[in-house]
Amino acid sequence: MSRIVHLVQEPKQQVVARCKSCNGPIYPNELVYQLADGNIIHRDGNCLWEYATKAVAPRKLSVEDALRNA
């Protein structure tokens, strides 16, 4: 007697949006950040940090140099 093995695949979830930070998929019921500019990003520290870094373009320098440049 032969055996037939059927692999059951999980149904693919529909992508409802793309993260404006990493461009990764956002799925239904996923927790996200909606930013002041209306963009939606994944609700994790990496995407928030990357987005903020691009948007604000912070520079690392001493407080003395920062006060001099203010």
C-alpha positions in Angstrom: 0.0 0.0 0.0 1.4 3.4 -1.0 1.3 6.4 1.2 0.5 9.8 -0.2 1.7 12.7 1.9 0.0 16.0 1.4 1.8 19.0 2.7 -0.7 21.5 4.1 0.4 25.1 3.4 -0.6 27.9 5.6 -2.8 30.4 3.7 -0.8 33.4 2.7 -1.8 36.5 4.5 -2.7 39.5 2.4 -0.2 42.4 2.6 -2.2 45.5 3.5 0.7 48.0 3.6 4.5 48.4 3.3 6.7 49.7 6.0 8.1 53.1 5.0 11.3 52.3 6.9 12.3 48.8 5.7 9.7 48.4 2.9 8.7 45.1 4.5 5.2 43.7 4.4 2.6 44.7 7.0 -0.2 42.2 7.5 -3.8 42.5 8.9 -4.0 43.0 12.7 -0.2 43.8 13.0 0.7 46.5 15.4 2.3 49.5 13.7 3.3 53.1 14.3 1.5 55.8 12.4 3.8 58.8 12.3 3.0 62.5 12.3 3.6 62.6 8.5 1.1 59.8 8.0 3.6 57.1 7.2 3.2 53.6 8.7 6.1 51.6 10.0 6.6 48.3 11.8 6.2 48.6 15.6 9.7 47.6 16.5 12.7 49.5 17.6 14.7 48.9 14.4 12.2 50.4 12.0 11.5 53.3 14.3 15.2 54.1 14.8 16.0 53.8 11.0 13.1 56.0 10.0 13.9 58.6 12.7 17.6 58.6 11.7 16.8 59.2 8.0 14.1 61.9 8.8 16.1 63.8 11.4 19.7 63.1 10.2 21.3 63.4 13.7 25.1 63.9 14.0 27.2 62.5 16.8 29.4 65.2 18.3 30.4 66.6 21.7 28.1 69.0 23.5 30.7 71.8 23.1 30.7 71.4 19.3 26.9 71.2 19.2 26.6 74.4 21.2 29.1 76.1 18.9 27.0 75.0 15.9 23.6 76.1 17.3 
